[in-house]
Amino acid sequence: MRATVGQYWPGRSPLHRLDPRTKFVAVSGLTVALFVRDSFASLAVFAAAAALAYALSGVPASWSWRAFKPLLWLVALTVVAQLLVAPGEPFLTVWFLHVSWQGLETAAFLTLRLFVLVLAGSVLTLTTPPVALTDGLAWLGRPLRRLGLPTDELALMVTIALRFIPTLLAELEAIMRAQRARGAEFGRGGPLRRARALVPVLVPLFVLSFRRADQLALAMEARCYTPGQPRTRLHPLRAGRADAVALLVTAAVIALALWAGW
Amino acid sequence: MTASRLDAAVTAGMAVTVEGVSFAYEGGADSVSALDDVSVDLPAGSSTALLGATGAGKTTLLQVVRGLDPPAAGRVLLDGVGPGEARYAALQREVGLVFQRPERQLFAATARDDVAFGPRALGWPEEEVAAAVAAAMEQVGLPPGEYGGRHPYSLSGGEQRRLALAGVLALRPRLLLLDEPFVSLDPASRESLLEVLDHLSSGGVTLLLATHDVDLAWRLCERLVVLREGRVALAGPWDLTPAGQRLLAENRLRPPFLAGLWQRLGRDPAAAPRTLAEAAEALA
């Protein structure tokens, strides 16, 4: 079994080499700015920038489909809702449904915006390993330490959780096979029967996970992990000239988009 | 109660023929070949040790025989019946597979319910389930009167493993595949598990036992199959003649301890005893 956790695409593009903090700040900025103007012109600027960034990342274009696929239901829902409720002169009437140009336009706009949003987000996750992303977030969250928020510990928790997802999936697979070997059937019958069929899988999975968590905690303590102590990093985050350029470009894109949508 | 299943104290073991089976684990571009043109014969009622280094394909072969992994090439005949034939699915259900560390599959609130899981999943009538559970627990040395109501997690490690074995035995397998059943058991638990398997084997069940332990293999199994990098390196009855021992050594296996002892004593290693008791008797 192979699982893609997050959706990191290993590569050596300029975007891969950027500091995770830079990428996070840039994408956050773009996301906010994306919702400032309701104009196609501004959206076009963002779309072009996101597409350019995606191309720069070196990830095959076909991979973006993975990010878009889960959106299709949401898009369908948005389009239908817009077509139904939007005001304006109907150009097509089927029974009680009035489809107006205005509704069509709004639906297209919202759909496009959603795609740009997801495209920008996936550039971040495709070019940043989950652990680097967590490290970056922990650094950005540092001011919150003053409020007593254990940001480093939270980051470590997320890192550990990500690390163990493939392990748990492998374990899940092994348990399912074992139960199947003694007569279990999964994915058959009604929802109640399907849910009940999972009990023989979930109980051992939880027991094993708790046991593993216990052992991991002990092993970390045995290697002197002390919560709250400042830690040094094997790979310290380092922002360079490329990061400054990236942030400037992002700012320029945002300015251009806002100006275009005036 | 149906007599056929319940009074099967002596089981007619299943014959297995593995014909040119290949299997690879998919890993995207880098798929790993685990079995490469493997052919193995397990006569009905025989007991065979499956030896080989870690990663040689032992676990994969067991899972392929049980039908959990469809082979990329080749086929597995059960009692001469091939996949695609009508009886095949029913025969597959008579193949018991005991996974590595099977105690990890225990989930029910009582030992009895856990053993009953398989028979119930197959929809056996409740009184037949009860009889099968009682018999299986008795077989593994966990009498249902004493252990039936206990929580599986309250049992010792060795007891848990035998309970998991009972969960497989309750389905009355005619072929039992075991994946490293002795790993991390204390000596006493090993001994009681050995007795259970010995008993099953003499009761007629066909055994295929993946293990690293040559001495256990010698004690339990009259035949062996050695896998090396997914291929059959050696197969057939034990051969402890000098030539046979050289073959074992080539596969990084030493001869069983008792065979070595017999050789040191100037006796025929091929006629070495299988157990300490037999050795003591022969030497007395």
Contacts between the chains, C-beta under 8 A, distances in Angstrom:
chain1	res1	chain2	res2	distance
A	2	B	26	7.4
A	2	B	27	6.4
A	2	B	28	6.6
A	174	B	99	7.1
A	174	B	104	7.9
A	175	B	104	6.9
A	175	B	105	6.0
A	177	B	63	7.2
A	177	B	68	5.4
A	177	B	99	7.4
A	178	B	97	7.9
A	178	B	99	4.6
A	178	B	102	6.7
A	178	B	104	7.6
A	178	B	105	4.4
A	179	B	105	6.1
A	179	B	117	7.6
A	180	B	68	6.8
A	181	B	66	5.8
A	181	B	68	6.4
A	181	B	96	7.7
A	181	B	97	4.3
A	181	B	99	7.1
A	181	B	168	7.7
A	182	B	96	7.7
A	182	B	105	7.8
A	182	B	117	6.5
A	182	B	118	3.9
A	182	B	121	7.4
A	182	B	167	5.7
A	182	B	168	5.8
A	182	B	171	6.3
A	183	B	93	7.4
A	183	B	117	7.1
A	183	B	118	4.0
A	183	B	119	7.3
A	183	B	120	7.9
A	183	B	121	3.6
A	183	B	122	4.8
A	183	B	171	6.5
A	184	B	117	7.4
A	184	B	118	7.9
A	184	B	121	5.4
A	185	B	121	6.7
A	199	B	107	6.6
A	200	B	105	7.4
A	200	B	107	4.7
A	200	B	108	7.7
A	200	B	117	6.3
A	201	B	107	7.9
A	203	B	107	3.7
A	204	B	104	5.5
A	204	B	105	5.7
A	204	B	106	6.7
A	204	B	107	5.2
A	207	B	153	7.3
A	208	B	104	6.2
